[in-house]
Amino acid sequence: MAIDDAVLVTPEAMGRIDAAAIDSGIDGYGLMRSAGAHVSACVLAHYSDIRRAVVLCGPGNNGGDGHVAARLLMESGVPTQRFGMTPRPGGDAARANADCPGDLLGFDDWRPEAGDVIIDALFGAGLDRPVHGEFADVIARVSECGAPVVAVDLPSGVSGRTGEPTGPCLEAAHTVTFAALKPGHVLMPGRVLCGQIHLSDIGIPARLITSDEAVWCNHPGLYCEHLPAMSAGQHKYSRGHLAVFSGPLISGGAARLAALAGLRAGAGLVSLGTPPGAVMSQAGHLTAIMQHRIADCGDLREWLADTRISGFVLGPGFGDLDKARAFAAVLGDDGRPVVLDADGLSAFAGDRAELAALFAGKTRLIITPHEGEFRRLFPDLVEDQALSKIDRASIAAETLNAAVIYKGPDTVIAMPDGRAAVNADAPAWLATAGSGDVLSGTAGGLVAQGMPLFEACCAAVASHGAAAARYGPGMTAEDLVEQIGFS
């Protein structure tokens, strides 16, 4: 049975999926046996020199998976000991405990030994509160001993919904999860705390793996069918005309990066709207990019009379926050798609209601905040520890009536209609000055060609990460923009 590794389900949704599978006639203990088998297989595959398997079992079904794994490791000849709490009677975990030979010892009986591999079957993804008492103590002891950890479903102490530690937590070398990924597997810091993630099929039918939330890992299936197609009859204007606003003389490089990315993304024509004092400087750097002198809102309104312009990027290196607000207000009355980044977002710090009012109606605004810019717009959301990054991005999208690209190592794309995607495979060296300008230009180039906003944002973020991966470490933003493209 194939697993769709793009679907993200919350722990709550996963509970409903498990219940639906059992209600459909699937044996719950059979699912547990399959889960435990995948855990034991992971241990055997990655730790051939194991001297002892230490299985830490919680009182619930996660512990039941641990009991099954312990039995199978014993049958494979691996010295194995279990430590934990006796499961509640009558359930599948109690049955798994009874079927496993040997005693279930208390946590205090565990003494670390050289060659231990620890199976964390304490809590998994369902726990969303801090652990206390003996559970906190054993987590601390595991962390101190340095033995490798294989986590069942999710490292204990990490929220499956937010990816954040709820208190003391384990860091795993491998995490074996089942049926579907949870947000905590892809959101930071959960993604790092999980180590290598193994998504395993335990026999739950794919038709049951659904969620009330339309949230995915970013993948080509979300956007490939919507990428602009070329035809022999096209000309440069029919392929989209992107307008990027330049800042003053000292900061024009950011706008050039965005403009070049727009061209690389396929726009047939890209123009810089440049203030008078920077026109000559920009002219010395530009070849394929056009220029239009824009001094003030009056000049901008005249430029908007050119109906061939099909999208705008405002903010990279713009410099003047008051002018950025004024330009955004003019663009808010225009009706064409707008990407706001950098200074275009900082201009509305503390006044997101004004930004929302400017772009009411049809959704045509894209914002691309990094963590600091998002905090300045939505300090209340950032301070709310109950919200995941997906939650924050989705609330922001609804509040502003905008597509949100909430940047970071776990970039989240969110729409006002509830759709969201998490991009979790970009390389670390993408964190370099100017890379955000390349992303805003890539998104602008795609929407200027008529691509729908959500799909354009997913494609832009994916292309951005893939471009960095192609170049490799040592990349600068100038290198990055040369790698942007869609094959």
C-alpha positions in Angstrom: 0.0 0.0 0.0 1.5 3.3 -1.0 1.7 6.1 1.6 1.2 9.7 0.6 4.1 11.3 2.4 2.9 14.8 1.5 -0.2 14.7 3.7 0.2 16.2 7.2 -2.3 15.2 9.9 -2.5 16.5 13.4 -2.3 14.1 16.3 -6.0 14.6 16.9 -6.7 13.8 13.3 -4.5 10.7 13.6 -6.5 9.5 16.6 -9.6 9.7 14.5 -7.9 7.8 11.6 -6.9 5.1 14.0 -10.4 4.8 15.4 -11.9 4.8 11.8 -9.5 2.0 10.8 -10.6 -0.1 13.8 -14.3 0.7 13.2 -13.9 -0.5 9.7 -12.9 -4.0 10.9 -9.1 -3.7 11.1 -7.6 -5.4 14.1 -6.2 -2.8 16.5 -3.7 -5.2 17.9 -2.6 -6.1 14.4 -1.9 -2.4 13.7 0.2 -2.3 16.9 2.1 -5.4 15.9 2.9 -3.9 12.6 4.1 -0.7 14.2 6.3 -2.5 16.6 7.7 -4.6 13.7 8.8 -1.4 11.9 10.5 -0.1 15.0 12.4 -3.2 15.5 13.4 -3.4 11.8 14.7 0.2 12.1 16.9 -0.7 15.1 18.3 -3.8 13.4 18.9 -2.0 10.1 20.9 0.9 11.7 22.5 -0.6 14.8 24.1 -3.9 13.7 26.6 -3.7 16.6 23.9 -3.2 19.3 24.8 -4.8 22.6 21.5 -4.1 24.4 18.1 -2.7 23.4 16.6 -0.6 26.2 12.9 -0.1 25.6 11.3 2.7 27.6 7.5 2.1 27.6 4.8 4.5 28.5 1.3 3.4 29.8 -0.5 3.9 26.5 -0.4 2.5 22.9 2.9 4.1 22.2 4.3 1.9 25.0 2.4 -1.0 23.4 4.4 -0.5 20.2 7.5 -0.6 22.4 6.5 -4.0 23.9 6.0 -5.5 20.5 9.4 -4.1 19.3 11.0 -5.6 22.4 9.6 -9.0 21.8 10.7 -9.0 18.1 14.2 -7.8 19.0 14.5 -10.7 21.6 13.4 -13.1 18.9 16.1 -11.7 16.7 18.7 -12.5 19.3 19.2 -8.9 20.6 19.6 -8.7 24.4 16.6 -6.5 25.4 15.2 -5.1 28.5 12.0 -3.1 29.1 11.5 -0.3 31.6 8.4 1.6 32.2 4.8 1.5 33.5 2.4 -1.3 33.4 -0.3 -0.5 30.7 -3.9 0.0 31.7 -5.7 -3.4 31.6 -7.9 -4.6 28.8 -6.3 -2.7 25.9 -3.9 -3.6 23.1 -0.9 -2.3 25.0 -1.7 -4.6 27.9 -1.9 -7.5 25.5 1.4 -6.5 23.9 3.0 -6.4 27.4 1.6 -9.8 28.3 2.9 -11.3 25.0 6.5 -10.0 25.6 8.7 -12.3 27.7 10.7 -11.0 30.6 9.8 -8.5 33.3 8.8 -4.9 32.8 11.1 -3.1 35.2 10.7 0.4 36.7 12.5 3.3 35.2 14.7 3.5 38.3 16.0 0.1 37.5 17.7 1.2 34.3 21.4 1.6 34.4 23.0 2.8 31.1 25.6 0.5 29.6 28.0 0.8 26.7 26.4 -0.3 23.5 22.8 0.6 24.5 20.3 1.6 21.9 17.2 3.2 23.5 13.8 2.8 22.1 11.6 5.8 23.2 8.1 4.4 23.4 7.0 6.8 26.2 4.4 9.1 24.7 4.7 9.8 20.9 2.9 12.5 19.1 -0.3 12.7 21.2 1.2 14.4 24.2 1.0 18.2 24.1 1.9 19.1 27.7 5.1 19.0 29.7 6.1 15.7 31.3 6.8 15.6 35.0 8.1 13.2 37.7 9.7 10.0 36.7 9.1 10.6 33.0 11.1 13.9 33.2 13.7 12.1 35.2 14.2 9.3 32.7 14.3 11.7 29.8 17.1 13.6 31.6 19.0 10.4 32.2 18.7 9.4 28.5 19.9 12.8 27.4 22.9 12.6 29.7 24.0 9.0 28.8 24.5 9.8 25.1 23.1 6.5 23.8 21.3 6.7 20.4 17.6 7.0 20.6 15.0 5.5 18.2 11.7 7.3 18.8 8.3 5.7 18.3 6.1 8.2 16.4 7.8 11.3 17.8 10.5 11.9 20.4 8.8 12.1 23.8 8.3 15.7 24.9 8.0 17.2 21.4 4.5 18.4 20.4 3.2 16.6 17.4 1.1 19.7 16.5 3.7 22.4 16.8 7.1 20.7 16.7 8.1 22.6 19.9 9.3 20.9 23.1 6.6 21.1 25.7 9.2 20.7 28.5 11.9 18.1 28.9 12.2 16.2 25.6 14.4 13.6 23.8 16.4 14.0 20.7 16.3 11.0 18.4 18.7 9.7 15.9 15.7 8.0 14.1 12.0 8.4 14.4 9.6 5.7 13.1 6.1 7.1 12.5 3.0 5.5 11.0 0.5 6.2 8.2 1.1 10.0 7.9 3.5 12.6 8.9 2.5 15.0 11.7 3.3 18.8 11.7 5.8 18.1 14.5 7.9 16.1 12.1 8.5 19.0 9.7 8.2 22.1 11.8 11.3 23.3 13.6 12.8 22.3 16.0 10.9 19.0 15.9 12.4 18.2 12.5 15.9 18.2 14.0 14.9 16.5 17.2 13.4 13.6 15.1 16.6 12.8 13.4 16.0 10.6 10.3 12.3 10.0 9.9 10.9 6.7 8.7 7.2 6.9 7.5 5.8 3.3 7.8 2.8 1.7 6.3 1.1 -0.4 9.1 -2.0 -1.3 7.1 -4.4 1.7 7.5 -6.1 2.2 4.1 -5.1 5.3 2.3 -8.8 6.3 2.0 -8.9 6.8 5.7 -5.8 9.0 6.0 -7.6 12.3 5.7 -7.7 15.5 7.8 -10.2 18.3 8.3 -7.2 20.6 7.5 -5.8 21.0 4.0 -2.2 20.9 5.0 0.6 19.3 3.1 4.4 19.0 2.8 5.2 21.2 -0.2 5.6 18.9 -3.2 5.3 19.2 -7.0 1.8 17.8 -7.0 0.6 21.0 -5.4 1.8 23.3 -8.3 3.1 21.5 -11.3 -0.1 21.5 -13.3 -0.4 25.2 -12.8 3.1 26.2 -13.9 2.9 28.6 -16.9 3.2 26.8 -20.2 5.0 28.2 -23.2 3.7 28.2 -26.7 5.1 29.2 -30.1 2.7 32.0 -30.5 3.7 33.9 -27.3 5.4 37.3 -27.1 7.1 38.9 -24.2 4.0 40.7 -22.9 1.9 37.6 -23.1 4.4 35.9 -20.8 3.8 38.5 -18.1 5.3 41.9 -17.3 6.6 42.1 -13.7 7.3 45.5 -12.1 9.8 45.6 -9.2 10.3 48.8 -7.2 13.9 49.9 -6.6 15.2 51.6 -3.6 17.6 54.6 -3.5 21.2 54.6 -4.8 22.7 52.8 -1.9 20.3 49.8 -1.8 19.4 49.0 -5.4 20.9 45.5 -5.4 18.0 43.9 -3.6 15.6 45.0 -6.3 17.9 43.8 -9.0 18.0 40.4 -7.4 14.2 40.3 -7.3 13.9 41.5 -10.9 16.4 38.9 -12.2 14.6 36.2 -10.3 11.3 37.3 -12.0 13.0 36.8 -15.4 14.4 33.4 -14.4 10.9 32.4 -13.2 9.6 33.0 -16.8 8.2 36.5 -16.9 8.6 37.8 -20.4 9.5 41.3 -19.3 10.6 42.8 -16.0 10.9 46.5 -15.3 12.4 48.4 -12.3 10.4 51.3 -11.0 13.4 53.4 -10.0 13.6 56.7 -8.0 15.4 59.5 -10.0 18.6 59.5 -7.9 19.2 55.8 -8.7 18.4 55.6 -12.4 21.9 56.0 -13.6 23.3 53.6 -11.1 20.8 50.9 -12.0 21.4 51.5 -15.7 25.0 50.5 -15.2 24.0 47.1 -13.8 21.0 46.2 -16.0 20.9 44.5 -19.3 17.7 42.5 -19.8 15.7 44.4 -17.2 14.0 47.7 -18.2 13.7 50.8 -16.1 10.9 53.3 -15.5 11.5 56.5 -13.5 9.1 56.6 -10.5 9.6 59.6 -8.2 6.3 59.6 -6.3 2.7 58.3 -6.3 1.8 60.5 -9.2 4.4 58.8 -11.4 3.2 55.5 -10.1 -0.4 56.2 -11.1 0.7 57.1 -14.6 2.7 53.9 -14.8 -0.3 51.8 -13.8 -2.1 53.0 -16.9 0.1 50.5 -18.7 -2.3 47.5 -18.5 0.4 45.2 -19.8 2.0 45.2 -16.3 0.7 42.1 -14.6 2.3 42.0 -11.2 4.4 44.0 -8.7 7.1 43.4 -6.1 7.4 46.1 -3.5 9.9 46.2 -0.6 13.3 44.7 -1.3 15.9 47.4 -0.5 13.2 50.1 -0.8 14.4 52.1 2.1 11.6 54.7 2.6 8.9 53.2 4.8 6.5 56.2 4.4 6.8 56.0 0.6 6.3 52.2 0.7 3.0 52.7 2.6 1.9 55.3 0.0 2.9 53.1 -2.9 1.1 50.1 -1.3 -2.0 52.2 -1.0 -1.9 53.0 -4.7 -1.4 49.4 -5.6 -4.2 48.4 -3.3 -6.6 50.4 -5.5 -5.2 48.8 -8.7 -6.4 45.2 -8.7 -3.3 43.4 -9.9 -1.3 41.0 -7.8 1.3 42.4 -5.4 4.2 40.8 -3.5 5.2 42.7 -0.4 8.6 41.9 1.2 11.1 43.5 3.4 10.5 47.3 3.7 7.1 46.8 2.1 6.2 44.8 5.2 8.1 46.8 7.8 6.1 49.9 6.6 3.0 48.3 8.2 4.6 47.2 11.5 2.0 47.8 14.2 -0.7 48.6 11.7 -1.7 45.4 9.9 -5.4 46.5 9.9 -4.4 49.2 7.3 -2.7 46.6 5.2 -5.7 44.3 5.3 -8.0 47.2 4.3 -5.9 48.0 1.3 -6.2 44.5 -0.1 -9.7 43.6 0.7 -11.8 41.7 -1.9 -10.2 39.3 -4.3 -7.1 37.7 -2.8 -4.1 39.1 -4.7 -1.5 40.0 -2.1 1.5 37.9 -1.2 3.6 38.6 1.8 7.0 37.0 2.4 8.0 37.7 6.0 10.9 36.2 7.9 10.5 35.7 11.6 11.4 39.3 12.6 9.1 40.8 10.0 6.3 38.5 11.0 6.8 39.4 14.6 6.5 43.1 13.8 3.2 42.5 12.0 1.8 39.9 14.4 3.4 40.1 17.8 0.3 38.6 19.4 0.5 35.4 17.3 4.2 35.0 17.9 3.8 35.2 21.7 1.0 32.6 21.7 2.8 29.4 22.5 -0.3 27.3 21.8 0.0 28.1 18.1 2.1 26.2 15.6 3.9 28.0 12.8 1.1 26.7 10.5 -1.5 28.2 12.8 0.2 31.5 12.8 0.7 31.7 9.1 -3.0 30.6 8.5 -4.3 33.2 10.9 -2.2 35.9 9.3 -3.4 34.8 5.8 -7.0 35.1 6.9 -6.4 38.4 8.7 -4.7 40.1 5.7 -6.6 38.3 3.0 -3.2 37.3 1.6 -1.1 34.4 0.6 1.6 34.2 3.3 5.1 32.8 2.8 6.4 32.6 6.4 10.0 32.1 5.7 12.6 30.0 7.7 14.1 26.5 7.6 10.4 25.3 7.8 8.8 27.8 5.4 5.0 27.8 5.7 2.8 28.8 2.8 -0.8 29.6 3.8 -3.9 31.0 2.2 -7.0 32.6 3.6 -9.1 29.6 2.6 -7.2 27.3 5.0 -4.8 25.7 2.6 -1.3 25.4 3.8 2.0 23.7 2.9 5.3 23.3 4.8 8.6 23.3 2.9 11.1 21.4 4.9 13.9 20.4 2.5 15.8 23.6 1.8 19.5 23.5 2.6 21.0 25.5 5.4 23.1 27.7 3.2 20.0 29.3 1.8 20.2 31.5 4.9 22.2 34.2 3.2 21.8 37.9 2.6 19.6 38.6 -0.5 18.0 35.1 -0.7 14.7 36.5 0.4 14.8 39.1 -2.5 15.3 36.2 -4.9 12.2 34.5 -3.4 10.0 37.5 -3.7 11.0 38.0 -7.3 10.4 34.4 -8.1 6.9 34.5 -6.7 6.3 37.8 -8.5 7.4 36.4 -11.8 5.0 33.4 -11.5 1.9 35.4 -10.5 2.8 38.0 -13.3 2.3 35.0 -15.7 -1.1 34.4 -14.3 -0.3 31.5 -11.9 -2.8 31.2 -9.0 -1.3 32.6 -5.7 -1.1 29.4 -3.6 0.4 27.4 -6.4 2.8 30.2 -7.3 4.0 30.5 -3.7 4.5 26.7 -3.4 6.4 26.6 -6.7 8.5 29.7 -5.8 9.5 28.3 -2.4 10.3 24.8 -3.9 12.3 26.3 -6.7 14.2 28.6 -4.3 15.3 25.6 -2.2 16.1 23.4 -5.2 18.2 26.2 -6.7 20.3 26.5 -3.5 20.7 22.7 -3.4 21.9 22.7 -7.0 24.6 25.2 -6.2 25.8 23.9 -2.9 27.6 25.4 0.1 29.3 28.8 -0.4 26.4 30.1 -2.4 25.6 33.8 -2.5 22.3 35.4 -3.5 23.9 36.3 -6.9 24.7 32.6 -7.4 21.2 31.6 -6.3 19.3 33.7 -8.8 21.2 32.1 -11.6 19.9 28.7 -10.6 16.2 29.7 -10.4 14.1 27.9 -13.0 11.4 25.3 -13.8 12.2 22.3 -16.0 
